[in-house]
Amino acid sequence: MYAWDFQFLWNYRYLFAEGMGVTIGFTIAVVILGIVVGLITGLMMLSRFRLLRFVAAAYVELFRCTPLLVQLIWFYYALPILSGIQLSGVSAGLIALSLYGGAFYAEIIRGGVVSIDVGQSEAGMALGMTPYQIMKKIVLPQALKRMAPPMLNQSIIQLKNTSLISIIAVPDLLYQGQIIAHDSYKPLEVYTAIALAYLAILFPLTALARYGEKKLSTRD
């Protein structure tokens, strides 16, 4: 029977802390950038201009229908060859994860906006409000309440997706874990500790998302 030993991990606490800091910081960055991209794209999908709708839909389908791992590798290895611009692992990871998440945020935003009764927009137009004013003052405030739970769920997925950036040498929690496992020859303890660290972060966020969904369903 395998004899578990977690005590040695204390000697690597600084590597774990550094990896956790990179993971959390990276997640915050890609969530913010993804929401910005998603907001722009979602509004483009709702535009009355066919070209804007086509471009937005093409982007969403491209990033939703291709694996994130393939996207990370493409931005890290292929894009520099095509553009002549060398990208670090951090830059490639930020671009890929932000665009990937943005495609899903765009669908959430589009769905939230179209879920608002069209009669409210018509009432705003009857009052002489511009489409921008209607979107800002009537539609978005209500849509945001409906979008919040799925956007939080997508942000949780983004946090889990950051584990893939270790393959392009970004020193996140998993990458540091690989270093520790190779140095200590105790991968079971290392990867178990990493799994528990992700659980400690994700479980409260998941519970919060479920609570938000329940509150929203009771209000509706």
Secondary structure, 3 states (H helix, E strand, C coil): CCCCCCHHHHHHHHHHHHHHHHHHHHHHHHHHHHHHHHHHHHHHHCCCCHHHHHHHHHHHHHHHCCCHHHHHHHHHHHHHHHHCCCCCHHHHHHHHHHHHHHHHHHHHHHHHHHCCCHHHHHHHHHCCCCHHHHHHHHHHHHHHHHHHHHHHHHHHHHHHHHHHHHHHCCCCHHHHHHHHHHHHCCHHHHHHHHHHHHHHHHHHHHHHHHHHHHHHHHHC
